[in-house]
Amino acid sequence: MFVITLLFITGKLLQAQTTNSSTVHETAINKVLQTFMHCMTTKDSSTFYNLFYDGPVAWVGVYQTATQQKRISTNPGMADHKLSDYKSWFRSIIQGSPKEEKFYNVQINTDGYVAAVTFDFSYWAGGKKGIWGKETWGMVHINNEWKITSVLFSIEQQNITPEPERGQ
């Protein structure tokens, strides 16, 4: 009986430790999301660049059907996706009117070493929503910091297909 009780208590302690570790990591990842948004409004490139892994980072957007059909109606050769990198993207968004990206319905799946972060987003320029879609980040925990290794997203233009109510 003692062995069974000991195994039960050990299992509960390990479960509690894992839950606390997950909560700590989810809190840190949420801070990365908040910092990402804050850097856009403050145009803080140094902090923004530090959010990313110091190596190749995938940055791929795929146009949703209605937006792509509208795009190819004026130029049939237009690709159904766009490639970029975080530095070029950041330099482009700090030009002109104020920009903001809003995240909602955030889901974090992590084991403390790698994470998949998925959320709905909308992108605003000059106070007007321009695009919306689904976004996912791959992240790694290196040197006690969470770093973004990939940014993949779908793109729908608000003026072609207005964003449905999704908890924003």
C-alpha positions in Angstrom: 0.0 0.0 0.0 2.9 2.4 0.8 4.4 1.9 -2.7 1.0 2.6 -4.4 0.5 5.8 -2.3 4.1 6.9 -3.0 3.6 6.3 -6.7 0.3 8.3 -6.7 1.9 11.2 -4.8 4.9 11.3 -7.1 2.7 11.2 -10.2 0.6 14.1 -8.8 3.8 16.1 -8.1 5.1 15.5 -11.6 1.8 16.5 -13.1 1.7 19.7 -11.0 5.3 20.5 -12.0 4.6 20.0 -15.7 1.4 22.2 -15.4 3.4 24.9 -13.7 6.2 24.7 -16.3 3.6 24.9 -19.1 2.0 28.0 -17.5 5.4 29.7 -17.2 6.2 29.0 -20.8 2.8 30.1 -22.0 3.2 33.3 -20.1 6.6 33.9 -21.7 5.2 33.2 -25.1 2.3 35.5 -24.6 4.8 38.2 -23.7 6.5 37.6 -27.0 3.1 38.2 -28.7 2.6 41.4 -26.7 6.1 42.6 -27.5 5.6 41.9 -31.2 2.5 44.1 -31.2 4.1 46.8 -29.1 7.2 47.1 -31.4 4.9 47.7 -34.4 3.3 50.7 -32.7 6.5 52.1 -31.2 8.6 51.2 -34.3 11.2 49.6 -32.1 13.3 47.5 -34.5 16.0 46.4 -32.1 13.5 44.8 -29.7 11.5 43.4 -32.6 14.5 41.8 -34.3 15.5 40.2 -30.9 12.2 38.2 -30.9 13.5 36.1 -33.8 15.8 33.1 -34.0 19.3 34.1 -35.2 19.2 32.0 -38.3 16.9 31.4 -41.2 13.3 32.3 -40.4 10.4 31.3 -42.7 8.0 34.1 -43.5 5.2 32.9 -45.9 1.7 34.3 -46.5 -0.8 32.4 -48.6 -3.7 34.3 -50.2 -7.2 32.9 -49.5 -9.4 32.1 -52.5 -11.5 35.2 -52.8 -8.5 37.5 -52.4 -6.4 35.5 -54.9 -9.2 35.4 -57.5 -9.5 39.2 -57.3 -5.7 39.6 -57.6 -5.4 37.3 -60.7 -8.4 39.0 -62.3 -6.1 42.1 -62.8 -2.9 40.2 -63.3 -3.2 36.4 -64.1 0.4 35.7 -63.3 0.3 36.7 -59.7 1.5 34.0 -57.2 -0.9 32.7 -54.6 1.6 33.4 -51.8 4.2 35.9 -50.7 7.6 35.4 -49.2 9.4 37.8 -47.0 11.6 38.0 -43.9 11.0 39.7 -40.6 13.5 42.6 -41.2 12.1 43.5 -44.6 8.5 43.2 -43.3 9.2 45.4 -40.3 11.0 48.1 -42.4 7.9 48.2 -44.7 5.3 48.5 -41.9 7.0 51.4 -40.1 6.5 53.6 -43.2 3.4 55.8 -43.6 0.4 55.6 -41.3 0.5 53.8 -38.0 0.2 50.0 -38.2 -1.2 47.5 -35.8 -1.7 43.7 -35.7 -4.4 42.3 -33.4 -4.2 38.7 -32.2 -7.1 36.8 -30.8 -8.1 33.2 -30.2 -4.5 32.4 -29.3 -3.6 28.7 -28.8 -0.2 27.7 -27.5 1.1 24.1 -27.7 4.5 23.7 -26.0 6.6 21.2 -24.2 8.9 23.9 -22.9 11.5 23.5 -25.7 9.4 24.0 -28.9 6.1 25.7 -29.4 3.4 26.1 -32.0 1.4 29.3 -31.6 -1.7 29.7 -33.7 -4.1 32.6 -33.7 -6.5 34.7 -35.7 -5.2 38.1 -36.7 -6.2 41.3 -38.3 -3.8 43.9 -39.7 -4.7 47.6 -39.4 -3.2 50.6 -41.1 -4.3 54.2 -40.3 -7.1 52.8 -38.1 -8.6 50.7 -40.9 -8.6 46.9 -41.1 -6.8 45.9 -44.3 -6.3 42.1 -44.1 -7.2 39.3 -41.7 -6.5 35.5 -41.5 -5.0 32.7 -39.5 -1.4 32.9 -38.4 1.0 30.3 -36.9 4.4 30.7 -35.4 7.0 28.1 -34.8 9.1 28.9 -31.7 12.1 27.5 -29.9 13.3 28.0 -26.3 17.0 28.8 -26.6 19.3 30.3 -23.9 16.3 30.7 -21.7 14.4 32.8 -24.3 11.6 32.1 -26.7 12.5 32.9 -30.3 10.3 32.9 -33.4 11.6 30.5 -36.1 8.7 30.7 -38.6 5.7 32.9 -39.4 3.1 31.4 -41.6 -0.3 33.0 -42.4 -3.3 33.2 -44.6 -4.3 36.5 -46.2 -7.9 37.7 -46.9 -8.5 41.3 -47.8 -11.1 43.0 -45.7 -12.6 44.9 -48.7 -13.1 41.6 -50.6 -14.3 39.3 -47.8 -15.1 41.0 -44.5 -13.8 39.2 -41.5 -16.4 37.1 -39.7 -16.9 37.5 -36.0 -14.2 35.4 -34.4 -13.9 36.6 -30.9 -11.9 39.7 -31.6 
